[in-house]
């Protein structure tokens, strides 16, 4: 892959604590603490194993390895890894939950826009 076309990735390290609204146009890796809201509709959000998020997350793809307390909305895909602890409702088109992951909340699987919708 051409390095000039590599995706940008913002990282919130283990020792960082952020309170407020996060939005932007690049992928985000969180291994610290975030409280508030995260809105990256066209990009991915990864919660690392040390990540502790108390926020609603709205992104294209979400991967959770740490702890999330809040609603998750992934336009494309949600992956809960074995170390994930999620408390909150999730909305996505595709979901993957590894054995050992914890999820407490409602799961809403959306159909792809334009597919499977009956016209009346």
MISEDO-212962 format. One record per residue (C-alpha): residue number from 1; residue in three letters; x, y, z. Coordinates in Angstrom, 1 decimal, always signed. Example, Ala and Ser with C-alpha at 12.3 -4.5 7.8 and 13.67 -1.06 7.14 Angstrom:
2
<sefi><num>1</num><residuo>ALA</residuo><X>+12.3</X><Y>-4.5</Y><Z>+7.8</Z></sefi>
<sefi><num>2</num><residuo>SER</residuo><X>+13.7</X><Y>-1.1</Y><Z>+7.1</Z></sefi>
***
This chain:
120
<sefi><num>1</num><residuo>UNK</residuo><X>+0.0</X><Y>+0.0</Y><Z>+0.0</Z></sefi>
<sefi><num>2</num><residuo>UNK</residuo><X>+1.2</X><Y>+3.5</Y><Z>-0.8</Z></sefi>
<sefi><num>3</num><residuo>UNK</residuo><X>+2.2</X><Y>+5.2</Y><Z>+2.5</Z></sefi>
<sefi><num>4</num><residuo>UNK</residuo><X>+0.6</X><Y>+8.5</Y><Z>+1.4</Z></sefi>
<sefi><num>5</num><residuo>UNK</residuo><X>-2.7</X><Y>+6.7</Y><Z>+1.3</Z></sefi>
<sefi><num>6</num><residuo>UNK</residuo><X>-2.4</X><Y>+5.1</Y><Z>+4.8</Z></sefi>
<sefi><num>7</num><residuo>UNK</residuo><X>-5.3</X><Y>+5.9</Y><Z>+7.0</Z></sefi>
<sefi><num>8</num><residuo>UNK</residuo><X>-4.8</X><Y>+8.4</Y><Z>+9.7</Z></sefi>
<sefi><num>9</num><residuo>UNK</residuo><X>-5.1</X><Y>+7.1</Y><Z>+13.3</Z></sefi>
<sefi><num>10</num><residuo>UNK</residuo><X>-5.5</X><Y>+9.3</Y><Z>+16.4</Z></sefi>
<sefi><num>11</num><residuo>UNK</residuo><X>-4.6</X><Y>+7.6</Y><Z>+19.7</Z></sefi>
<sefi><num>12</num><residuo>UNK</residuo><X>-5.7</X><Y>+8.4</Y><Z>+23.2</Z></sefi>
<sefi><num>13</num><residuo>UNK</residuo><X>-3.0</X><Y>+6.8</Y><Z>+25.4</Z></sefi>
<sefi><num>14</num><residuo>UNK</residuo><X>-3.5</X><Y>+4.9</Y><Z>+28.8</Z></sefi>
<sefi><num>15</num><residuo>UNK</residuo><X>-2.7</X><Y>+7.9</Y><Z>+31.0</Z></sefi>
<sefi><num>16</num><residuo>UNK</residuo><X>-5.1</X><Y>+10.4</Y><Z>+29.2</Z></sefi>
<sefi><num>17</num><residuo>UNK</residuo><X>-8.5</X><Y>+11.4</Y><Z>+30.5</Z></sefi>
<sefi><num>18</num><residuo>UNK</residuo><X>-10.8</X><Y>+13.3</Y><Z>+28.2</Z></sefi>
<sefi><num>19</num><residuo>UNK</residuo><X>-14.2</X><Y>+14.8</Y><Z>+29.2</Z></sefi>
<sefi><num>20</num><residuo>UNK</residuo><X>-16.4</X><Y>+16.3</Y><Z>+26.5</Z></sefi>
<sefi><num>21</num><residuo>UNK</residuo><X>-17.3</X><Y>+15.7</Y><Z>+22.8</Z></sefi>
<sefi><num>22</num><residuo>UNK</residuo><X>-15.0</X><Y>+14.0</Y><Z>+20.4</Z></sefi>
<sefi><num>23</num><residuo>UNK</residuo><X>-15.6</X><Y>+14.3</Y><Z>+16.6</Z></sefi>
<sefi><num>24</num><residuo>UNK</residuo><X>-13.4</X><Y>+14.2</Y><Z>+13.6</Z></sefi>
<sefi><num>25</num><residuo>UNK</residuo><X>-12.5</X><Y>+12.6</Y><Z>+10.3</Z></sefi>
<sefi><num>26</num><residuo>UNK</residuo><X>-10.0</X><Y>+10.0</Y><Z>+11.1</Z></sefi>
<sefi><num>27</num><residuo>UNK</residuo><X>-9.9</X><Y>+6.6</Y><Z>+12.9</Z></sefi>
<sefi><num>28</num><residuo>UNK</residuo><X>-9.5</X><Y>+6.7</Y><Z>+16.7</Z></sefi>
<sefi><num>29</num><residuo>UNK</residuo><X>-7.8</X><Y>+4.3</Y><Z>+19.1</Z></sefi>
<sefi><num>30</num><residuo>UNK</residuo><X>-8.7</X><Y>+4.8</Y><Z>+22.8</Z></sefi>
<sefi><num>31</num><residuo>UNK</residuo><X>-6.7</X><Y>+3.2</Y><Z>+25.5</Z></sefi>
<sefi><num>32</num><residuo>UNK</residuo><X>-7.4</X><Y>+5.8</Y><Z>+28.1</Z></sefi>
<sefi><num>33</num><residuo>UNK</residuo><X>-10.5</X><Y>+7.3</Y><Z>+29.7</Z></sefi>
<sefi><num>34</num><residuo>UNK</residuo><X>-13.2</X><Y>+9.2</Y><Z>+27.8</Z></sefi>
<sefi><num>35</num><residuo>UNK</residuo><X>-16.4</X><Y>+10.7</Y><Z>+29.2</Z></sefi>
<sefi><num>36</num><residuo>UNK</residuo><X>-19.0</X><Y>+12.5</Y><Z>+27.0</Z></sefi>
<sefi><num>37</num><residuo>UNK</residuo><X>-19.7</X><Y>+11.6</Y><Z>+23.3</Z></sefi>
<sefi><num>38</num><residuo>UNK</residuo><X>-17.8</X><Y>+10.3</Y><Z>+20.4</Z></sefi>
<sefi><num>39</num><residuo>UNK</residuo><X>-19.0</X><Y>+11.0</Y><Z>+16.9</Z></sefi>
<sefi><num>40</num><residuo>UNK</residuo><X>-16.9</X><Y>+9.6</Y><Z>+14.0</Z></sefi>
<sefi><num>41</num><residuo>UNK</residuo><X>-19.7</X><Y>+8.5</Y><Z>+11.6</Z></sefi>
<sefi><num>42</num><residuo>UNK</residuo><X>-17.4</X><Y>+7.8</Y><Z>+8.6</Z></sefi>
<sefi><num>43</num><residuo>UNK</residuo><X>-14.5</X><Y>+6.2</Y><Z>+10.6</Z></sefi>
<sefi><num>44</num><residuo>UNK</residuo><X>-13.7</X><Y>+3.5</Y><Z>+13.0</Z></sefi>
<sefi><num>45</num><residuo>UNK</residuo><X>-13.3</X><Y>+3.6</Y><Z>+16.8</Z></sefi>
<sefi><num>46</num><residuo>UNK</residuo><X>-11.3</X><Y>+1.0</Y><Z>+18.7</Z></sefi>
<sefi><num>47</num><residuo>UNK</residuo><X>-11.4</X><Y>+0.8</Y><Z>+22.5</Z></sefi>
<sefi><num>48</num><residuo>UNK</residuo><X>-8.2</X><Y>-0.8</Y><Z>+23.6</Z></sefi>
<sefi><num>49</num><residuo>UNK</residuo><X>-7.8</X><Y>-3.3</Y><Z>+26.5</Z></sefi>
<sefi><num>50</num><residuo>UNK</residuo><X>-7.1</X><Y>-0.4</Y><Z>+29.0</Z></sefi>
<sefi><num>51</num><residuo>UNK</residuo><X>-9.8</X><Y>+1.8</Y><Z>+27.5</Z></sefi>
<sefi><num>52</num><residuo>UNK</residuo><X>-12.6</X><Y>+3.0</Y><Z>+29.8</Z></sefi>
<sefi><num>53</num><residuo>UNK</residuo><X>-15.3</X><Y>+4.9</Y><Z>+28.0</Z></sefi>
<sefi><num>54</num><residuo>UNK</residuo><X>-18.4</X><Y>+6.5</Y><Z>+29.5</Z></sefi>
<sefi><num>55</num><residuo>UNK</residuo><X>-19.9</X><Y>+7.9</Y><Z>+26.3</Z></sefi>
<sefi><num>56</num><residuo>UNK</residuo><X>-22.3</X><Y>+7.3</Y><Z>+23.4</Z></sefi>
<sefi><num>57</num><residuo>UNK</residuo><X>-20.3</X><Y>+6.2</Y><Z>+20.4</Z></sefi>
<sefi><num>58</num><residuo>UNK</residuo><X>-21.4</X><Y>+6.8</Y><Z>+16.8</Z></sefi>
<sefi><num>59</num><residuo>UNK</residuo><X>-19.0</X><Y>+5.5</Y><Z>+14.2</Z></sefi>
<sefi><num>60</num><residuo>UNK</residuo><X>-18.8</X><Y>+3.4</Y><Z>+11.0</Z></sefi>
<sefi><num>61</num><residuo>UNK</residuo><X>-17.1</X><Y>+0.5</Y><Z>+12.8</Z></sefi>
<sefi><num>62</num><residuo>UNK</residuo><X>-16.4</X><Y>-0.1</Y><Z>+16.5</Z></sefi>
<sefi><num>63</num><residuo>UNK</residuo><X>-14.1</X><Y>-2.6</Y><Z>+18.1</Z></sefi>
<sefi><num>64</num><residuo>UNK</residuo><X>-14.3</X><Y>-3.0</Y><Z>+21.9</Z></sefi>
<sefi><num>65</num><residuo>UNK</residuo><X>-11.5</X><Y>-4.7</Y><Z>+23.9</Z></sefi>
<sefi><num>66</num><residuo>UNK</residuo><X>-12.0</X><Y>-2.6</Y><Z>+27.1</Z></sefi>
<sefi><num>67</num><residuo>UNK</residuo><X>-15.0</X><Y>-1.2</Y><Z>+29.0</Z></sefi>
<sefi><num>68</num><residuo>UNK</residuo><X>-17.8</X><Y>+0.9</Y><Z>+27.5</Z></sefi>
<sefi><num>69</num><residuo>UNK</residuo><X>-20.7</X><Y>+2.4</Y><Z>+29.4</Z></sefi>
<sefi><num>70</num><residuo>UNK</residuo><X>-23.0</X><Y>+4.0</Y><Z>+26.9</Z></sefi>
<sefi><num>71</num><residuo>UNK</residuo><X>-24.9</X><Y>+3.3</Y><Z>+23.6</Z></sefi>
<sefi><num>72</num><residuo>UNK</residuo><X>-23.0</X><Y>+2.1</Y><Z>+20.6</Z></sefi>
<sefi><num>73</num><residuo>UNK</residuo><X>-24.1</X><Y>+2.9</Y><Z>+17.0</Z></sefi>
<sefi><num>74</num><residuo>UNK</residuo><X>-22.0</X><Y>+1.3</Y><Z>+14.3</Z></sefi>
<sefi><num>75</num><residuo>UNK</residuo><X>-23.1</X><Y>+2.0</Y><Z>+10.7</Z></sefi>
<sefi><num>76</num><residuo>UNK</residuo><X>-21.2</X><Y>-1.0</Y><Z>+9.4</Z></sefi>
<sefi><num>77</num><residuo>UNK</residuo><X>-19.8</X><Y>-3.4</Y><Z>+12.1</Z></sefi>
<sefi><num>78</num><residuo>UNK</residuo><X>-19.5</X><Y>-3.9</Y><Z>+15.8</Z></sefi>
<sefi><num>79</num><residuo>UNK</residuo><X>-16.8</X><Y>-6.3</Y><Z>+17.2</Z></sefi>
<sefi><num>80</num><residuo>UNK</residuo><X>-16.8</X><Y>-7.2</Y><Z>+20.9</Z></sefi>
<sefi><num>81</num><residuo>UNK</residuo><X>-13.6</X><Y>-9.0</Y><Z>+21.8</Z></sefi>
<sefi><num>82</num><residuo>UNK</residuo><X>-13.3</X><Y>-11.5</Y><Z>+24.6</Z></sefi>
<sefi><num>83</num><residuo>UNK</residuo><X>-12.1</X><Y>-8.8</Y><Z>+27.1</Z></sefi>
<sefi><num>84</num><residuo>UNK</residuo><X>-15.0</X><Y>-6.4</Y><Z>+26.3</Z></sefi>
<sefi><num>85</num><residuo>UNK</residuo><X>-17.4</X><Y>-5.2</Y><Z>+28.9</Z></sefi>
<sefi><num>86</num><residuo>UNK</residuo><X>-20.3</X><Y>-3.2</Y><Z>+27.4</Z></sefi>
<sefi><num>87</num><residuo>UNK</residuo><X>-23.3</X><Y>-1.8</Y><Z>+29.3</Z></sefi>
<sefi><num>88</num><residuo>UNK</residuo><X>-25.6</X><Y>+0.0</Y><Z>+26.9</Z></sefi>
<sefi><num>89</num><residuo>UNK</residuo><X>-27.8</X><Y>-0.5</Y><Z>+23.8</Z></sefi>
<sefi><num>90</num><residuo>UNK</residuo><X>-26.1</X><Y>-1.3</Y><Z>+20.5</Z></sefi>
<sefi><num>91</num><residuo>UNK</residuo><X>-27.3</X><Y>-0.6</Y><Z>+16.9</Z></sefi>
<sefi><num>92</num><residuo>UNK</residuo><X>-25.4</X><Y>-2.0</Y><Z>+13.9</Z></sefi>
<sefi><num>93</num><residuo>UNK</residuo><X>-25.7</X><Y>-3.9</Y><Z>+10.6</Z></sefi>
<sefi><num>94</num><residuo>UNK</residuo><X>-23.2</X><Y>-6.7</Y><Z>+11.6</Z></sefi>
<sefi><num>95</num><residuo>UNK</residuo><X>-22.1</X><Y>-7.8</Y><Z>+15.1</Z></sefi>
<sefi><num>96</num><residuo>UNK</residuo><X>-19.4</X><Y>-10.2</Y><Z>+16.3</Z></sefi>
<sefi><num>97</num><residuo>UNK</residuo><X>-19.2</X><Y>-11.2</Y><Z>+20.0</Z></sefi>
<sefi><num>98</num><residuo>UNK</residuo><X>-16.3</X><Y>-13.3</Y><Z>+21.1</Z></sefi>
<sefi><num>99</num><residuo>UNK</residuo><X>-16.8</X><Y>-15.9</Y><Z>+23.8</Z></sefi>
<sefi><num>100</num><residuo>UNK</residuo><X>-16.1</X><Y>-14.2</Y><Z>+27.2</Z></sefi>
<sefi><num>101</num><residuo>UNK</residuo><X>-17.3</X><Y>-10.8</Y><Z>+26.2</Z></sefi>
<sefi><num>102</num><residuo>UNK</residuo><X>-20.0</X><Y>-9.1</Y><Z>+28.4</Z></sefi>
<sefi><num>103</num><residuo>UNK</residuo><X>-22.9</X><Y>-7.2</Y><Z>+26.9</Z></sefi>
<sefi><num>104</num><residuo>UNK</residuo><X>-25.8</X><Y>-5.8</Y><Z>+28.9</Z></sefi>
<sefi><num>105</num><residuo>UNK</residuo><X>-28.3</X><Y>-3.9</Y><Z>+26.8</Z></sefi>
<sefi><num>106</num><residuo>UNK</residuo><X>-30.6</X><Y>-4.1</Y><Z>+23.8</Z></sefi>
<sefi><num>107</num><residuo>UNK</residuo><X>-29.2</X><Y>-5.3</Y><Z>+20.4</Z></sefi>
<sefi><num>108</num><residuo>UNK</residuo><X>-30.7</X><Y>-3.8</Y><Z>+17.3</Z></sefi>
<sefi><num>109</num><residuo>UNK</residuo><X>-29.5</X><Y>-5.3</Y><Z>+14.0</Z></sefi>
<sefi><num>110</num><residuo>UNK</residuo><X>-30.3</X><Y>-2.9</Y><Z>+11.1</Z></sefi>
<sefi><num>111</num><residuo>UNK</residuo><X>-30.8</X><Y>-4.0</Y><Z>+7.5</Z></sefi>
<sefi><num>112</num><residuo>UNK</residuo><X>-28.6</X><Y>-2.4</Y><Z>+4.9</Z></sefi>
<sefi><num>113</num><residuo>UNK</residuo><X>-30.2</X><Y>+0.7</Y><Z>+3.4</Z></sefi>
<sefi><num>114</num><residuo>UNK</residuo><X>-31.9</X><Y>-0.2</Y><Z>+0.2</Z></sefi>
<sefi><num>115</num><residuo>UNK</residuo><X>-31.6</X><Y>-4.0</Y><Z>+0.7</Z></sefi>
<sefi><num>116</num><residuo>UNK</residuo><X>-34.5</X><Y>-6.1</Y><Z>+2.0</Z></sefi>
<sefi><num>117</num><residuo>UNK</residuo><X>-36.8</X><Y>-3.1</Y><Z>+2.2</Z></sefi>
<sefi><num>118</num><residuo>UNK</residuo><X>-40.2</X><Y>-4.0</Y><Z>+0.7</Z></sefi>
<sefi><num>119</num><residuo>UNK</residuo><X>-41.9</X><Y>-1.3</Y><Z>-1.3</Z></sefi>
<sefi><num>120</num><residuo>UNK</residuo><X>-45.6</X><Y>-0.8</Y><Z>-0.6</Z></sefi>
***
